[in-house]
Amino acid sequence: MPVPFREPRPGALRPGLPDPERRRFLGALTRSATTALPALAGLECRMSEADPPRLQVDTAFPGGNGLLRDGQGDILRLAPDLRDTTRDWFYWSIRVRGAAGRTLTVQFDQDVLGPLGPALSLDDGRRWRWLGRDSARQTEFRLAVPRSARTVRLAFCLPYTDEHLRAFLRRHEGNPHLTSHRLTRSRGGRSVPRLAAGRVDGSAEHRVLLVARHHACETMANYALEGLLEAVLGDNPVGAWFRERVEFWIVPFMDRDGVEAGDQGKLRGPHAHWEDYALPGIYPEVRALREQAGRWAGGRLRVALDVHCPSRLDQKLYFAGPSRPRPAAGLDRLARALEAAPDRAFPFSPADGLPFNTGWNTATYYQQRRCFMHWAEELSGVEAVGTLEIPYARIGDREVTADGVRKLGGNLAVALWELLRG
């Protein structure tokens, strides 16, 4: 018996909307006895009184995404909620209640699982681990849920939303070398954070710009930025040098609404935030970054990096480079410094990089796009520009974890230190 649903239109109400809109939606939902938006409502799967207690599936939490196509007994058939994504993509994140002691089978219409299967949390999102590829077969996986598990969270990748960022900032509250500001407000009215770190009094010799989540689903970028910030604030020669000589600007969520609503963000129509760097642009976050960071650069911007995640099964950590020779040469020096970083978290080789006009990073690919790299490489004084791609689940022979990617961020900080000192 299929669960009735309506496909949400682009821009439809989703979790995390301002309170008045949420109240209006919940009122309408209460009045409806037969239909619900699967991206918002708790969906109950029960066939008869003889069946086990019902499973409740929902996405009503920050970053939630999924459509319940069908639910019978312990079998759930799901699909990613593409919303305004123009073709299939793979991000999904759901919560299941009532599964304690049962063995779930989760099926999809297409392969949306990574090299290590889905990510799993049994404590409502506080701790995550990979279920393991051995648990998955093509488009489905099985999970034996412990009897003690009140909720099960399952996702394509390790989540990172505003609540993670707030927790990180609370740990460093009062530190004068890390400040939080508002870049602008998003289309949905959310405050878009911009962090400043290092020497933040305006007199730094060097400036570094780091941005992430132009594509909302690419969560691992934020763990790397956390690790880099820890290095900037660290009680060691690298941190002390940064705090004396370098000001960092970091925008953790370039697609602020998409991160909270659980959007794919990649392949968004009419174009993604990443592709919005041609004037006048349509996204407030990108317009504000162009205006404010362009003025802030002031001839002292040395490095501009855009941190992403690649496709679903990619397992190489790499840089993609800009078209102009000077910032491309600087990115090559940065890549060599990262390769030489002591105690590196993951395998890395500059040879895996994509200089301009190799792989997907070609002039033909960019004919209809103007991206962060194209804008940043034109800023006065910039010496290194690029895109860093961090795989979701596995890099070479190593499993990707939140702590591992934080360590990678620390490795990147050491590489920046080496580059800027030179």
C-alpha positions, 0 to 999 in steps of 0.5 A, a space after each residue: 500500500 503506497 504512502 500518499 504524498 505530494 512532490 514538493 515544488 521548488 521553494 516549498 516549505 521545508 524544515 528550518 523555515 521561519 516560525 510563522 511559515 512553519 506554524 502555517 504549514 503545521 496547521 495545514 498538515 494537522 487539518 489534512 488526514 490523508 496526505 503529507 509532504 514526505 520531506 516534512 511529515 512523520 510517515 507511518 508504515 503499517 499494513 495491518 494489526 498483525 504487523 510489528 509496531 509501525 515505523 515512523 520515517 521523517 526528515 524534519 530536522 536540519 539537513 533532512 532529505 528523502 521521499 518515502 516511496 513505499 513502506 511495508 513491514 521492515 522494508 522501506 523504499 526511498 528516493 532522494 528529494 531532488 526539489 529543484 535539482 535538474 537531474 539525479 543526485 545522491 544526497 539523502 538523510 532520514 530518521 527512523 523511529 520504532 525500529 529497535 530490535 528489527 532488521 531494516 531493509 532500505 531500498 532505492 530506485 538508483 544507486 545512492 550509496 558511497 564506497 562505505 555504504 550509508 552513514 549511521 547514528 544511533 544516538 540522534 545524530 551525536 556520533 556517526 559511523 559508516 555502516 560498511 559497503 558489505 552491508 549494501 548491495 547495489 541499491 539497497 542495504 540491511 541494518 540490524 537495529 539494536 534493541 536499545 536504539 530509540 531512533 536511527 539516523 541514516 544518511 548518504 554522508 556525515 552531516 554538518 549543519 549550523 548546529 555543528 558550527 555553533 558547537 564549534 564556536 562555543 568551544 572557542 567563545 571569547 577567543 579574540 583571534 576568532 570572531 563571527 560576523 554576518 555576511 548577509 541574509 539568505 533568500 530564506 532570511 537566515 543569517 549567513 555567517 562569516 568567520 574571521 580568524 588569526 590577526 583580525 585587527 585589519 593590519 595583517 600582512 597576508 589575507 586568506 579566503 576560504 569558502 565551502 558549501 556552494 553545493 549544500 550536500 558537500 558536508 566534509 568541507 566543513 570538518 576540514 575548515 574546523 581543523 584549519 581553524 584549530 591550527 590557526 588558534 593552536 598553541 604552537 609556532 604555526 598558530 602563533 605565526 598566523 595570529 601575527 601575520 595572517 587574517 583568514 575570512 571563512 564562509 562555511 555555508 555559501 548555500 545557507 538555506 540549502 544546508 539547513 533544508 537538506 537540499 542537494 545544491 549540486 545541479 540546482 536550477 537555474 544554476 548553483 551558487 558555485 556558478 553565480 559569479 557572473 554579474 549581477 548574480 541571483 544569490 545574496 551570499 555570492 553577491 555579498 562575498 563578491 562585494 565585501 571580500 573584493 574590498 577586503 582583499 586590498 592587494 593583500 589576498 594571497 590565497 583563495 580556496 573553495 572546498 568541495 566534495 567530488 562525486 559519489 564514488 571518487 576516492 582521490 583528494 585533489 586540487 582543481 586549478 584556475 586558468 591564470 598562470 600566476 595563481 595556478 603556479 601558487 596552487 601547485 606550490 601549495 599542493 607540494 607543501 600539502 604533500 610534504 606536510 608531516 603526519 598527513 591524514 590521507 594519501 595525497 599527490 599533486 599528480 592527481 590534481 586537475 590543472 585547467 583544461 584537464 579532466 572536467 576542469 576545461 574551458 568547454 565545461 565553463 562556457 555557461 558558468 562563471 565560478 568562484 575560481 574565475 572571480 578569485 583569480 582576478 583579485 589583485 595580488 592573489 598568489 594561489 587559487 583553487 578548488 579542493 575536493 575532499 571525498 565523502 567516504 574513502 580516500 585511497 585506502 583510508 576511511 574518511 571520518 570527521 576527525 580525520 578530515 579535521 586533521 586534514 584541515 590541520 595539514 592544509 594549515 601547515 601547507 599554507 604556512 609554508 607557502 606564505 612564509 615563502 
